[in-house]
Amino acid sequence: MSAAVGDTSQRIKRILIVRTDRLGDVILTLPMLPVLRKCFPGAYIAMLLRRYTGEIIEGNPYVDELLWYDKGENLIPFDSMCRTIRQRRFDAAIVVYPRLRLAWLMFRSGIPLRIGTGYRYYSFLFTKRVYEHRKDAKKHEVEYNLNLLNELGRKTPELNKPPEFFVDIPDDAKSNVSRLLHLRGIASDEELVIVHPGSGGSAREWSTDSFGMLAARFCVEKGAKVIVTGGPGEEKKGAQVVTASGGRAVSLAGELGIKELGALIGMAGLFISNSTGPLHLAVAMGTPVVGLYPQATPMSARRWGPYTEEKAVLVPNKPVDCRDCIGNEAGACACMASISVQQVYDAACELLARRRLRKNVTHA
């Protein structure tokens, strides 16, 4: 990516990145940070985030300050938020997650360069407008995010190598996870496979029964330890997977913070899930992933898939406009159910075999 160098870029000393949505969205924004630091090495870089996602940025060397958009379950009042931002005298704001309140907040805070989408009715509040329809999923979310940096008026580096997803995992998070595994009778040298059945409501889901049957096969045929993970409120799904596995899997759903989940994923040989934020955390941790994605364009793997070579992505062989699930109060998705346990197991085994081969070559 490149952009013409303009006089504006010479005056940019303080930059705010705005991403106030969910965990996966924030993780897919991470590659912007090292690029931004390289283009503006002396700049003061801050991020505006929700508190529950802010943990993923804590310890990031490319960010100077985290600003919170909420307090508990409530948003910080607009006027108070506006004062906080105005006090920092930002020269530029990049609104990665466009909403009217955020666009108005940047305008009222007096930030001279405001970058955002050109396709919303409030886009006139941005001084630089980007005309890309993300819902068309012609690019990956990472690429859409990086493209926003062009509007800062300084040449940005080409994507000639994998982007950097930096997540700091402190030693205490690793120790906590090791202690938790020990209490569950899982030794440090055992092969771990993680299954994550939830999506936080962000995508169509493969069933907990299917995840359970998959877990049972890994336990019986591969001798692996299968751990079920999930966020707060997903404990029931974790228990359902354990039951469907015949009690072989171990559920830690609802027991881990974000950094602890990252530590656990870093110990695992494989991460298998629906489209969800922790899948992108697995990419950041360098763990191979199997992603189960609907074929619907707005939720497609083309935009939201794992941004790594160490992956397998499975998609239903169904029409894009399939409506079989409309009106199904049980929440089951016929499209996702068409992905078989055998398909997922085969794809996962192939990834594990490639991982072992690389380890053997490295240690040879």
C-alpha positions, -999 to 999 in steps of 0.1 A, spaced: 0 0 0 12 35 -7 0 70 -6 14 103 -17 34 122 9 16 154 18 23 183 41 -4 170 65 17 141 76 45 163 88 22 178 114 9 145 128 24 139 162 -5 125 182 -27 97 168 -58 81 181 -71 47 169 -108 41 176 -120 4 179 -148 1 204 -164 -32 193 -155 -68 201 -124 -89 209 -118 -103 174 -123 -69 158 -96 -55 181 -72 -83 174 -76 -78 137 -67 -41 143 -33 -51 159 -13 -52 126 -21 -14 122 1 -6 153 36 -16 142 30 -1 107 18 31 123 48 32 146 72 26 117 56 54 97 55 78 126 83 67 149 81 97 173 43 99 174 22 95 205 -2 67 197 -34 60 218 -64 36 214 -100 41 224 -114 8 235 -140 -10 256 -125 -23 289 -131 -59 282 -110 -58 250 -84 -35 264 -66 -64 281 -55 -76 247 -36 -43 241 -21 -40 275 17 -45 273 18 -36 236 50 -17 228 35 3 200 8 20 221 14 48 245 -20 51 261 -53 33 264 -85 53 267 -117 37 279 -150 41 262 -170 25 290 -171 20 327 -187 -12 338 -218 -18 317 -223 18 308 -206 41 283 -187 70 297 -209 101 292 -203 119 260 -192 153 274 -167 136 298 -153 115 270 -150 146 248 -131 164 275 -107 135 279 -99 133 242 -97 171 237 -71 174 265 -48 151 246 -48 173 215 -47 146 190 -37 155 154 -54 126 138 -81 100 146 -87 67 127 -122 55 133 -119 18 124 -153 10 139 -176 36 125 -206 47 145 -224 80 147 -216 86 183 -179 80 176 -178 102 145 -195 130 164 -171 125 194 -141 129 172 -156 160 156 -166 176 189 -131 168 203 -116 191 177 -93 165 161 -83 181 127 -77 149 107 -106 124 111 -104 92 90 -134 70 85 -158 54 61 -174 74 33 -206 53 31 -225 64 62 -250 92 65 -227 108 90 -195 105 69 -194 143 65 -180 143 100 -148 128 87 -123 149 69 -108 119 50 -133 94 38 -125 59 26 -148 43 1 -147 6 7 -178 -15 13 -166 -40 39 -199 -59 38 -190 -71 3 -160 -90 18 -137 -84 -12 -108 -82 12 -99 -94 47 -107 -72 77 -69 -68 83 -64 -54 49 -94 -30 52 -79 -18 85 -44 -13 70 -58 6 41 -70 33 65 -34 42 72 -30 55 37 -51 85 46 -25 98 70 -6 111 40 26 91 44 39 62 25 32 30 43 51 -3 37 39 -30 14 24 -62 29 53 -83 18 54 -105 49 28 -117 74 15 -88 95 24 -87 132 -2 -96 158 16 -87 191 -1 -99 223 18 -97 255 12 -128 277 27 -121 312 44 -149 332 16 -149 359 -10 -157 332 12 -187 321 17 -198 357 -21 -196 364 -29 -218 334 -2 -243 342 -16 -246 378 -51 -250 365 -41 -277 341 -23 -295 369 -54 -294 391 -74 -310 362 -48 -338 359 -33 -326 326 5 -329 324 26 -302 307 40 -326 281 6 -339 269 -7 -328 235 -35 -303 239 -63 -297 214 -87 -268 222 -123 -266 209 -142 -234 213 -179 -240 205 -193 -205 211 -192 -174 190 -207 -148 213 -236 -145 189 -214 -131 161 -217 -161 137 -236 -192 129 -223 -221 149 -214 -257 145 -233 -277 172 -219 -286 206 -228 -322 199 -205 -321 169 -177 -305 189 -182 -332 215 -180 -361 190 -149 -345 175 -133 -342 210 -140 -378 217 -122 -389 185 -91 -369 195 -91 -384 229 -96 -420 218 -77 -421 185 -49 -396 191 -45 -398 229 -48 -360 231 -62 -340 259 -91 -319 246 -100 -287 265 -132 -268 259 -129 -230 262 -156 -203 263 -162 -168 275 -185 -157 304 -220 -171 298 -207 -200 276 -203 -224 305 -234 -243 294 -220 -249 260 -188 -261 275 -207 -286 296 -227 -298 266 -194 -305 247 -181 -325 276 -213 -346 278 -212 -352 241 -176 -363 243 -186 -390 269 -169 -371 296 -135 -372 280 -131 -335 273 -123 -310 300 -141 -277 301 -125 -244 312 -153 -223 298 -158 -191 318 -127 -197 339 -100 -178 320 -92 -142 314 -81 -130 280 -44 -132 288 -49 -166 304 -67 -179 274 -38 -166 252 -14 -185 274 -34 -217 271 -38 -214 234 0 -209 231 5 -243 248 -19 -261 225 -11 -279 192 -44 -269 176 -74 -246 181 -108 -254 166 -137 -231 166 -165 -212 150 -158 -177 137 -150 -159 170 -125 -136 186 -105 -163 203 -97 -179 169 -79 -147 160 -61 -148 194 -49 -183 184 -35 -168 152 -17 -142 173 -3 -169 195 10 -188 164 -12 -219 170 -26 -236 140 -64 -232 136 -94 -249 121 -121 -224 115 -158 -233 108 -175 -205 88 -209 -199 73 -210 -193 35 -230 -160 39 -209 -131 25 -211 -107 55 -198 -135 78 -175 -152 53 -140 -164 59 -128 -141 31 -133 -112 54 -132 -128 89 -111 -159 84 -79 -167 103 -51 -145 88 -24 -171 88 -10 -199 66 -14 -224 95 -51 -230 90 -79 -250 76 -112 -233 69 -144 -254 64 -175 -239 48 -209 -255 41 -215 -266 6 -248 -246 5 -261 -216 -15 -250 -182 -2 -286 -171 1 -297 -203 19 -327 -197 42 -333 -231 57 -327 -218 92 -351 -189 90 -377 -193 118 -359 -221 135 -363 -211 172 -339 -239 183 -311 -219 168 -297 -249 149 -281 -241 115 -286 -266 88 -258 -251 68 -232 -255 96 -246 -289 104 -237 -300 69 -200 -298 79 -193 -333 91 -172 -344 121 -151 -365 97 -143 -334 76 -131 -314 106 -112 -343 121 -93 -349 88 -84 -313 84 -73 -310 120 -52 -342 118 -35 -329 87 -26 -296 104 -12 -315 134 9 -337 112 24 -307 94 32 -291 128 50 -323 140 69 -324 107 81 -289 111 92 -296 147 111 -326 137 129 -307 109 137 -279 133 152 -303 159 171 -324 134 
